Amino acid sequence: MLLIQGVAPLFPAQWARFRAGVPAAERDGDLVAAYYRLLDLVAAYYRLLQDPDPAVRAKAAQDWCEWELALESVDPDYQPDPVRLEPAFQMTFARLVTHYFYHTAWLEDGILLRNAGALAGIPGIMVHGPLDLGAPLVTAWELAQVWPDGELVLVRGAGHSSRDPGMSEAVIAATDRFAARL
C-alpha cells in the first residue's frame, strides 16, 4: 500500500488535501499519525464512495484520483490522460480501487509470492518504472525472483505512467516478443 502510506512525506500538500477529503472524526489529528493509519483512510474513502449523496461520492472520487495522479509520474511536465479527469472515470476508478484495497483483494498476505511457482511454464514480462511511487519496484522484483518464466524489464527514469518516456516502447517490445511466438 505504498500508494497511500509510503509516499505521503514526499507530497505533503497533496497528502493533506487527500486527508481533508475524509471527515475529521475518521482521521488523526496530525500528518505523521495519519500516515500510519492507512487503513482508516481507505475505509473512510470506501464508505464515502458508497454514500447516498452523489455530491459526497463525487468529491471522494475526485480526491482519491487527485492523490493517485500526484504519484503517477515523476516528470514535472507530466499531463495525465484527459479521461482520468472525467467524473465518470474517477468514480469508477476510485470505487474499484478502494473496494480491493478495503478488502485487501481477498488475499492472504504473501500468498501470491508463495504460490508463484505455479506459474512455471507460463511466460510473462513485467515492465516497470523504477521511479514508480505507487507500486514499488520491490514488489515486481520479488515476483520476478520466484516466477520461473517471468522477466522484469526496467525502464530507466520512468514511474507508473505509460506516458513516461520509454514505457510505451517497452510494453510494445514485450508484446511484439509474444506475438513473434505465434
N, C-alpha and C positions, 0 to 999 in steps of 0.2 A: 504494500500500500504506500510505496514511496510517492505515488502521485499526490497524495494529500499530506502525509506526515513528514516525510524526509526532506522535502524541499521548501517547506514553509519559511525557514530562516533566509532563504535566498530571494524570496519575493514577499517581503513583509507587507507592502501596501496591498498587493493582490490578496494575500492571506487574510489581512484584516477585513477587506471587503467580502471575501468568501465567508468568513466567520460572522460578519454582520448580517448575512442573509438568514441566520438562524436566530430564533428568539433568545434573548439574554438568559433565560432560565435554562436553556439547553446547551449553553457553552460556558466555559470557565471564564473567570474574570481577567485573566491575563494571557498574553500571546503564547508564552512558553508553556503554561499549563495546558492550554487548548491544543497545542502541538501534540501533546501526549495523550489527548483524549480523542483520537482519531475516530473511533467507532461511534462516539457520541455525535460527532458531526455527520457521519454517514447516516446514522439512524435518524437524525433530525432532517436531513435533506430527503431521505427516503419518505419520511412522514409528510413533509411539506409538499412533495411531488404527488402525494395522494390526496391532498387537501380538497375539500369540496368547492372551495373558492378558486375559480380559474385564475384570478389575479395573483393569488398566493402561489399557485402551481407555476405560472409563467415566470414570476420573479425568481423562484427557486431554480427553475431550469436555466434561466439566464445567468444567475450567479454561479451555478455549478459549471456551466460551459465556459464562462469567462475565466474561471480558475484553471480549467483544463487548457484553454488556449494560451494562458500565460506560460505554460510549461511545454507547449508543443514544439517550439523551435528556439534555438539559441541565436538565430540570426536577428539582429536588431531591426532589420528592414522587412522581416517576415510579414506576409499578408496571408491570412488563412483563406481557405476556400470560402467564397461568399455563402455557400449553403450552410456552413457552420454557424452563421449569424442569424439564420432564419428561425423564428419562434417554433415552427413545427418540428424542425430538425432538433433544436435544443431540447424540446420537451421529450421527444422520443429518445434521444441520446441519453439525457440525464436520468430518465426513468429506468432505462435499460441498465446503465452502469451502476446506479445506486442499488437497483434490485439485486444484481450479482454481488456487489460489494457487501451489502447488508447481510446477505445470506452466505457470505464467503464462498460463493459459487457452489455451494453444497458439497464441498470437497474437504476431506480431512487434510490438515496441514502436512505438506510434503509428499502427498500421495502421488502426484504427477511425476516427480523426480524418482521416487522409489519404484514406480512401475514403467519407467521409460524404456526399459529393456524389451518390453512387449512391442515396441516399435521396430525391433530388428527386422530387416528386410523391407522396411518402408522408408524410402529416401525422403529427405526434406532439407530445405535450405532456409535458414533463418537470416534475414537481412536486418541488421541492427545498426543504429547510430550510437556510438559510444557516449555521446552527449545527451542521450535521451533522459530527461529528468523525470518522466512519469513512469517509465518502465525500465528499471535499471539494467544495465548491461550484465550484471552478475547473474540475473535470472536466466537470460538466454545462454550465457556461458556455461552455467551449471547444467542446463538441459543438453547442450552440445557435448558435455563430458560423458553423459550417460545414455545418449541416444546413439546406438551403434551406427546408424546410417544418416545421422543428422550432421549438417555442416553449418557453421556460423560464419557469415560474411559480414565484416565490419566496414562501414562506410565512414571513413575519417572525416571529422568535422561536422557530422550530421547528428541531429537529435531524433525526435519522434516522427516528425512530419515527412511524408513522401515528397513534399515540396522542397525539402532541404537538398542542397547540392549533392548530387551523386546517388541519392536514394532511388529515384525512379529508374535510373540506368541500371543500378544493381538488381532491382526487382525484375526488370525486363531481362537482364542477363540470366538470372536464375530461372525465369520462366522459359527462356529460349533453351537452356540446358535440358529441361524436362521435355520440351517439345521435340528436341532432337532425338530423344529416345523412342518416340512413337513410330 
